[in-house]
């Protein structure tokens, strides 16, 4: 509570000393304030003198005639002045933000009453307080601290001796008296691949000269070879905070690795090849380990070989000639050139010769143009709609008291509203026959049902609602199988291309001559690795960055380069550059420039 008194020039209240009112100049003198023996004395002015000014100074709070003083004001001896000095804590308990440590700071072991600090008379005064050692308010005991510790719920690993020591020293230093135990982290699962994933170009000397034809080094394994070792995760141990609350460790990272058809998963966490071939892993939420079949074409892909549709890797030692198609659920390697043809791969594509008038799609783009993927997905949706329509019409026929077989109703809809299903089934069967070379083919039930859908007589006699439902499930399985074969790190490597379209779900690497009048798109980077590589009359687009050498030519068609991050050109004659959505026209030759987006502006650095 504030200490108060009534100030009067004629009455000594113990707050104002009226004896100090005598002996002043009888003509004119200013008022003053003085504190002696802890008492504030107000002396009024004489004549035209000014009143003394009382100045508030925290932490001391002042009240003037019942109103808290917030600014300096003149005072009279008749004013009622009250003051209060809030008590300072003798100690403070602190808990760390992570609740793993509790400390106590003891500032003093005794609380004294406050008194005003003496000072000489002044016309303006800001009173201060000091402890009064003769008036003890209370003494701090260990029981008071322990009572608050208990009220706060701090109970783990208490060290009462540390609190007693802090109380005895009363130095204001933080002393730890309780602590928690941090949870022990677990060990993440670890996958050790025991085979090389990267395809290498290795030129070897044969008969005194370099072999330029057979220099692709594709990783391979034999049956019984160890492919991978999966080290399982180990759980951590729970901890607790100073309040005793349990703290669970972060869950260890798991790796879901599954073996496909040609790999055996053993109980000790090892994975072994069941056949010879190229080891591969498809990474994602679920990792799939397999040994891919390698379909090798020793010469050209032409009318004699027919289109190549294969579930594993495809290696072509010759060229892919006009209007041919190579579809792979693995990687495609071509030692020769690709001419007016299409290559789609769930993995990577490497072409060592020229690419002219062709289309190359890898990764997710390869799936988009893969007929097995496309047909199974489309048929799955269409069979679902056919199933629903057949159910509805079959029920309506029954309500009218008419009799008809489920297959008869389905055939009617197939010939009227779903005419595209049967041609698509024929194409899918042709694709499956080709893919069987590597996978052993679809299940007999799946193939039999597809063939049944092409026979009106068998449909009427045998088709049931359950068969259509199983067909839809099998189509979904085939679609998922192809989708799981997609490689997350797919890329396209080429030496030169002209009037072609190249799309990669990863990087595109041009390691020799360059590109001419072509469209290139990469979700990763586009890089021209050879110093003499050129880009002329082409459009390049990257979701990451483009690193080009010579772009355009004097008097030639301009190029367009777009990248989400940066574009670097060693030399550029004419064209357009886009970085981060901002554009710049190149109208005159530039050299060794990097374009990038900095604060919504295209920045150029040399």
Secondary structure as UniProt FT lines:
FT   STRAND          3..6
FT   HELIX           18..21
FT   STRAND          32..36
FT   TURN            37..38
FT   STRAND          39..43
FT   TURN            47..48
FT   STRAND          53..54
FT   TURN            58..59
FT   STRAND          60..64
FT   TURN            65..66
FT   STRAND          67..68
FT   STRAND          73..74
FT   TURN            77..78
FT   STRAND          80..85
FT   STRAND          91..95
FT   TURN            97..98
FT   STRAND          101..106
FT   STRAND          110..116
FT   STRAND          119..122
FT   STRAND          124..125
FT   STRAND          129..139
FT   HELIX           142..152
FT   HELIX           160..169
FT   STRAND          175..179
FT   STRAND          190..193
FT   STRAND          200..201
FT   STRAND          205..206
FT   TURN            207..208
FT   STRAND          209..210
FT   STRAND          216..217
FT   TURN            223..224
FT   STRAND          226..231
FT   STRAND          239..240
FT   TURN            242..243
FT   STRAND          246..247
FT   STRAND          257..259
FT   TURN            261..262
FT   STRAND          263..265
FT   TURN            267..268
FT   STRAND          270..273
FT   STRAND          277..282
FT   STRAND          287..292
FT   STRAND          294..297
FT   TURN            303..305
FT   STRAND          308..310
FT   STRAND          313..316
FT   TURN            322..323
FT   STRAND          325..328
FT   STRAND          332..334
FT   STRAND          338..339
FT   STRAND          342..345
FT   STRAND          349..351
FT   STRAND          354..356
FT   STRAND          359..362
FT   HELIX           364..368
FT   HELIX           371..399
FT   TURN            400..401
FT   HELIX           406..416
FT   HELIX           420..439
FT   HELIX           444..452
FT   TURN            453..454
FT   HELIX           456..462
FT   HELIX           465..484
FT   TURN            488..489
FT   STRAND          492..498
FT   STRAND          501..504
FT   STRAND          508..516
FT   STRAND          519..522
FT   STRAND          526..528
FT   TURN            531..532
FT   STRAND          534..536
FT   STRAND          539..542
FT   STRAND          545..551
FT   TURN            554..555
FT   STRAND          559..563
FT   STRAND          566..572
FT   STRAND          575..579
FT   TURN            580..581
FT   STRAND          582..586
FT   STRAND          590..598
FT   TURN            599..600
FT   STRAND          601..605
//
